[in-house]
């Protein structure tokens, strides 16, 4: 596969700060979902995107809109708690999630979007925003470390010392954490020198213009979505599920593998990921992206049939 070259004169990149799947991951999910849409659903989705762009004064398409909830973090923290549900990792077992307490969490927020889309008399602009939020949150629910934590904020406080991050290394010299690794695990490989690098990089863009970077990546997203669909056909989806069951599935993966198979820490308390861990994480993450995409497409078809 061809890699995107990183333009040397680009100003800065809006690097993922352990928010969710990185932008490419969210767009891959949306692309796979779009591939599942019926003609009727595509028409309804186009109408919703027109309504949403009018409200935002923007030019998102269905695929790039999956990144909107991360794009707006620079202007509001209102939705920060919506992106995750910190279900505890315990050696005794995996508890059924009951939410994260007083604050709205990922399970609650995703259900709110579904409920709004199911309303027959809700204003079109509200339903359009709910759809755009759903594109993102449904993806978050399938990222294992958005539903699992081991007293480390979902891996944010576990430093990994052998990650190479072209998008981040232009700004920072240090490696990044376990959560960041899982955000990009679907595109990671293992290089000589025991380094885990990304197979293809996110296009650089001005920090205040994330949509420009998303649009530059659309061709790459189309290419890699097709590869994922080929490797993981619809039969990988166990069932349609709901926000709570999606979080439970992700939590199980986080419990069994993301934490369960994590190598022991180094003497300096950082972690060095093995080739086997990186390789297996990549396939798990690619499958999760496929499942999220198929479920999202089926969900929108069902909603817009009504």
N, C-alpha and C positions, 0 to 999 in steps of 0.2 A: 504494500500500500504506500501511496505517496504521503509524505509528511508535509505539513504546512511549514514554510520557512518563516522564521520570526524576523520581521523587519527591524534592522538595527536602529533605525531612526525613530521608531515609534516611541511615544512619550512614556507611557506607563501601561501596565495591565491591571485590570480589576481582578486581582488574584483571589481565588476562593479562600475564605478564612474559616474553613470548617463550617460553612453554612448548610450545606446540603450536597447532593450530587453536584458536581461542578456544572457550569453552563452547558458544556457539550453533553453531559449525561442527561440533563433535563431535556435538552432538545432531541436527543435520541429517543427518549420515551415518547415525547410528543410526536415525533416523526412516525414511529411504529404505530401509535394510536391513530394518526391521520390515515395511515395505510388501511386501517380497518373500517373507516367510516363509510356508511351507506350514502348514496347520493342525497337523500333527504337530510341526513345529519350534516353532510358537508355544506349544504345550503344554509342550514340553521347556524352552523359554526361560523360561516362567513358573515352572516348577519350580526352575530354576537361580536365578532372581531371588529366590524365596522362601528358598532355602538361603543365598544370599549376604546377604540382609537380616537373616536370623537371626544370622549370624556377625557382621555389622557393627553390629547394633542400629540399623538405618537403614530407610528407606522409599524406596529408589530404584526407579524403573521401568526398563524396558529402555532408553528414550531418555536419561533423565537419567544412567543408570549409565555412559554413555560418558564422562562427566566425572570419574568417581571417581578415576582415576589422577592427575589434577591436584589434585583436592580434598584428597588425603591428603599432598600435599607439605608442608603445615604441620606434620605430625607425623612424617614420615620422609623421608629422602633415599635410601632404599634403592634406589628404582627410577629415580632421576634419569637415569642413563645409558641407560635403556631407550627413551627417547623419540626418539632421533635416531641417525643414523650420519653422521659428518662426512666425506663423500666430497669430495676436493679439487676445486675449480674450477681448471682450468688452460687456458691458451690453446692448448695442444698437443692437447687432446682430453679426453674423459671416460673415466676408467679404470673397469674393472669393480670393484665393491666387494668387498673381501676382509675387511670388518669393520673396527673401529676400534682393534684392538689387544687389550690384556689385559682391558679392561673389557667387560662385556656391552653390546651396542648394540641398536638397534632391530630389525635383521634377526634377530639371535639371539633376542631376547626374544619377538618375534612368533611365531617358529617354536616356541619353548618352549610358548607357549599352545596352539598347534595340536596339538603332540604330546600335551600333557596332555588335551586334549579328545578325542583319538583313543584314549586308553587305555580299555580296557573295565573294568578293575578299580580305577581311581583313586577315592578317596573323593569323594562327591558335592560336598562343600564345596570341595575343591580344584578340581574341574572347574568349579564355579560361579564361583570367583574367576578362573580362567583365561579363562572366557567374558567376564567383565566387563573384564578387562585387554585381551582381544582387541578388544573394541568400541573401545577408545581407540587402541591401538597400530596397528591396521590403518588407522585414520584418519591417524595421524601419518605413516605410510609414504607417504601420498599428498600430503603438504604439501611442495612443492619445497625449501624451506629447512630441512627436517628430514633431507634427504639430500644437501645441497650446502653447501659452505663455501669461502670465499675468504680463508682466514686471518683470519676475522672471526666465528668461532663461529656460522656460519649466518646472517650479517647482523645479529647482535646488537650489533656494534660499529660499525655504519654508521648515523649519526644522520640521520634524515629530518626536514626543517624545515617541511614543509607538510602535516602530518597533524593533523586535528582528531579528538579522541577523547573523546566525552562521558563515558565511564566513567572515564577517567584524568584528564581536565582538572579534575575536582573536587578532585583531590589534588595534581596536579603541574602546573606552568605550562609545562614544556618539551614539545616533541614527542617522538616515540618513534622507534624504529629500523626498519630494513628488515625484520627478522624479524617484528616486531610488525605491520607493514603486511601481510605475507603471511598472517599468522594471521587477519586480518580482511578480506583483499582481496575475498572473495566478496560482501561487503556494502558496498563502498566506491563512492562517486561523486566527482564533481569539481564544486566550487562556485565561485561568483564569488570573485575574489581569489586564484585558484590554490590553493585549499585542498581537500584530499581528506578528506571526512567520511564517517561511516558512515550508511547509509540507514536503519538501525534499530538501536536501542541495547539493550545487555544490561541486564535489570532489576537494580537495585541491591539489595544484601542485606547482612546482617551478615557480617563476614569469617569468623566461625566457623560460619556457617550457609549454606554454598554451595548445598546442596540446595534451600533455599527459593527462591533465585534461579533455579535450573534449572527448578523446577516452575512458577514464574511465567512462564517463557518458552515453555512447551510449546505453547500455542495459536499463538504466533508461529512456532515451529518447524514445526508442522504446515502452516501456510499457506505458508511459504517452501519447504519440502520439496516440496510439490505443484508450485510454480512451477519449481523446478529439474528435477523429473521431466518436466515438460511440455517444457521447453527442451532437456533432454538425456535422451532416452529410452535404453533399454538398449543400443541399437545403438552407443552411444559406447564401450562396453567392448570393448577389443581382444581380450582373452582373460581366463581366470580368473587366471592367473599365480600367483606365490608371493611370500613376503616379499622375497626378493632381487630379483625382477623388478619388484616395485612400487617398491622403492627406486631401481632403475635408471631407471625411467620418470620418477620425480620428479626424480632427479638430472639427467636430460636436459633437463627443463623449467627447472630451476635454472640449468644451464649455458647453454642457448640463450636464455632469456628473462629470468629473474629477475635474473641478473647480466649476461647478454649484451646486453640492451637497456636496462640501467640508465643514466640520464643521467649525464653527467660531474659530478664533485663541484663544489660551489661553492668560492669562495676560502677560506671558513672550514672547508672539508673536510666540510660537511654536504651532503645530497642533496635536491634539489627534484624531486619526481616530476612528470612531465608528464601532461596529460590523457590522451594516448594510452597511456602506460604504465599508468595507473590503470585505464582502460577495458579494456585487453587483459588485465591481471592479474585483473580481476574475472571475466571470462568463463573464463579458464584455471582459476581457483580454483573457480568454480561447477561446471565440468566435472569437476575432480578430486574434488570432494565427491560428485557423482553417481556417478562410477566407483567410488569407495570404498564408497558405500552399496550399489550393485548387487552388487559383489563380496562384500561382507560378508554380505548376505542369501543369496546363492547358496552361500557357504561354510558358513554355519550350516545351511542346508537339507541340504547334503551330509553334514555331520557328524552331524546329528541323525537322518538317515535310517538311520544305523547303530545 
